[in-house]
């Protein structure tokens, strides 16, 4: 009897251990908070990833020194074409897009294509020729840009 009781206790212990370990693994695999990823560091332009090689090379040359800094207070610092800018930003509810200058005439939406600890790719679908994005859209015939930033 002692042996079967010992085996039963051991079985229960193993089952409990498996449950605990599997629940820990689920927590580790949960996707990170995208807002925390955005504000973690300055993002430096890497490359345009959606255009053909010739057009991507032109956009890459124009944006090669561009940077983005997402601040926790909702302020976005940027440098495009060597010009410093400040805007506001907010993540949409399901963390699939960033709204720039929400509620203003210059409002823009950046669709998050990819966001990890080291890479941020967004698609800018605003084909409005008003504001700072006119040049890239003229160069790309209105095709949305997908810009990759790294840190």
Phi, psi and omega in degrees: 000320181300322182294318180291324176294319179296317179295318179298315179296319179296318178298314179298317179299317179295316179299314178299317179298318178297318179297315180297314181295321180291326178288326176294320180297320177299319179297319180295328183274354179297141183291142181290156178295119185294327177298317179297322178296318181296317186274003186290336186188171174288139178257132180248135180302137178246303182191159171271131189247001185248347185267167173294165189303316183295312180292322178298320179298320179295313178296318179300320179295317181294323187258009191301339179249012184289146179221157175227139173228111177270116179266150182300332182278007178089011177262134178250116173266138181216162172218109176238136180057030180078009182248123177286141179220159176226130178223180171252157178214152175210142177277138176290170189301322182263014176055039177252351182207157176246129178261121179263133179052049182306132177085354179261165179299330181274010182307139181219154178237127176252116178281128180280114178274317181206140176211114177231185179295336185238356186217137178224117177240128176230153177253124178260109185262004180283106180262021178288127181276012175264130177102189190288352185262005183300315184301308179301324182286329173295317181293332186251014180053035175084359178290134180301137176277145169240109185256134181254128176240148180226165169208000000 
